[in-house]
């Protein structure tokens, strides 16, 4: 890849809001509009994770009866070779339907939503997305009402599937508008720190959202029930999405007026693709993100196999390995925020890819050790941060402002595809050739990408 943003350290330039030209988290948190956008991101990210937890909670507590899994559902599962002989297996199967409904719009609509994020005022897009998602969740209690069944499941489950699809569609508009707004409220020399903070809080929201979601839902349910109010669990998501909308509403975002577009959506998608063709640094950064998320998606599957080899963990404990990777990414993000501007983006990326290579090779050799496996997963997360944050910053800096929404929409499309396909391929490969060869294959891909950066050359 080429371009100044990849090949040289960033100078600490002074700005009006940062006269000393200082760097790091303190400097970026002094930016008033960035703080409002960041708070909106925190509440929105937490709400997205709480949403998945709420869906599983409702399936478990309200929509699934003991003995369910007979009749049409059992016949369909048997036809596909699926085992739903226990309640846990039925919940897993139904939760998978929620996951699929949440993923499909992300794979299909990302680029289209990015075009509209360029056409519309970004603040309004983000506020409307959060407000509409808060409103949509208020319909969840209706899905718990008794009614007919379809394919062996209560109608309310299919209502939750439909609601999840709509929620995910609204999210596709929020994501590119949010990413395109960061360069508008953050000076160029602080983008690396801003993206580092975003990455750290995203990992934190993922860990806290999934870890604390169910306890918070249960506490709200039982706490409000004590004062005679039923359905307290339904207040959490409107509160989080509402706080995100309020925080972003207060954003002072100066955008040039946008005249009505006379070109088609597909033409504008093509213009976004032209950015990748004409700007090598953006294209290279996008490829880095696709490769990284493909590796991480494969590791989601391999974590089950790695955990199964650890006597004190077992396959059901795979979440501990993923959580440790998230902790590593958060640590890496903080380090990059404080010191990343001193190094070239190319060397940061090569170092991150080299770190991932090293940890994958060691994971293939040290299988079965809890301490080593957790430590290596944490180090792998640090390597992932070294790749993801410079790449995201490069895309923000080098993409023309008028094209950012559609480029970030395309990015969301590619990343969601990168997250989906390896889930299938990794499981198939492990079944056919074994865990160790698959880990070494992934290490080889990461090493190849690191060598293509030519880190031995002067930057």
Phi, psi and omega in degrees: 000156181230175179116149184295332183288343180258336193255359181213150176295157180273132176285149179277086184274138176284150174227172180298323181272356183215067191298334181277350181070025180289162183237177174095188187295320181299319181294316184287329179286347174284348180280112188300312182292326177296320179300320179294317178295320181295317177298320176299320178296317182300309182294322180292318178296316178299317180298321179299319180287319177298329181299312180298317180297319179298318180299314179295321178300315181293321177298316184289315189271335189235319190266345184251119178258148175302135182094348174297151184110008175258177176069225187299316182299315180297320179296317179295315180298319179296323180296331180260008178073027181260142181259117177236041184284343180237161180299319180300318180292325177293315179300317179300317180296315182290324176296326177300323176299321177295316179300317180296315179297328179284335185270325186305309179300326180295328180278333189258321193256355187306312183291318179298315179297326178296323177298313180292330176295331174283327184282326185260158174299129189294321179298317180295322179298314182292318180294314180297320180299313180292319181295317180292325177293322176298318179294319183298320183295336179295343179275354182302319180301332179298327182290350179269354180290144179296150181185194183289166175250155177219128184055037176080007181234148178298151183300331182298328177297317179292331174295319177294323177299313180297319179296321179296319177301315181293317177303317181292323177300315179296324178296326181295333176280325182292316189300307180292327178295320179295311181297323180286341180279330184306312180293344179279337183247355181238125175302151186307319185287351178252004184296322181298315178294321180297315179292327176297316179296319177300317180296317181296315181289330176296316176295319179297318179295323178296313182294310182291321182299313181284328182282321186257354184303306183295314177302321180293317179299316179294320180296318178296318181298309184285325181296314180285333177295330179294336178254017173088013180250118179267148177088028180299335182295342182276358182272338187296312184292313175302325178296312182294311179297322179295317177297322177298316180296317181296317180298317182286331177301327182279002182287131176266087186252119180264110178238140177294143178304139183253112177292155179304134182284138178256001180256159181282162178301319184293326176296318180290328173298318177298324178295323176296320178294328178296329177299318178296324181288323188268339183244098184301324182295321177292317179299315180295319179296321178296319178297322177300316181294319179297315179298315182300311183290333173294316178297317181294321179296318177298324181290335174302318179286315183294335178299326176299316181292318179296318180293325181295336180277354181258115185302321184278000183242296182081165185300328181289348180266016182298335180299331179296323179292318179294320179297321179295323175297321177296320176298318178298319178295320179295317178297315178299322179296318179295318179298316180295321180300323184276327188227357186296332182292348180278350186237155178288149180298324181299316182287327174299314181295315180297320178296317179297315179294322176296321178296317178298318178302311183299315182292323179294320178297315180293322177299327180289339183259333187251034181295140176101350180260117183297310183299312180295319182295315178297317179298316179293324177297321176296316179295322177300320178297321176299316178299321179297321178296322180296335178271312190291315188290312175300322180296314180296320179295319178299317179298318180295319184287319191267348179276129177303143185304321183291345183251359190297316182302312183290327178293318178290327174297317176298320178300315179298320176302308184296319181293319180292326173293319179296331178280338187266310186298315180297336178301322179281314185294319182296316179298320179294317181294319179298321180293330186265322185240349177103165185290312185300313178299325180292318177299319179291325177297315178296322177298321178297320178296316180295321179295318178301315179296322179296318181292328178295340177284347180049056184293346179284345178280153176293133183265000000 
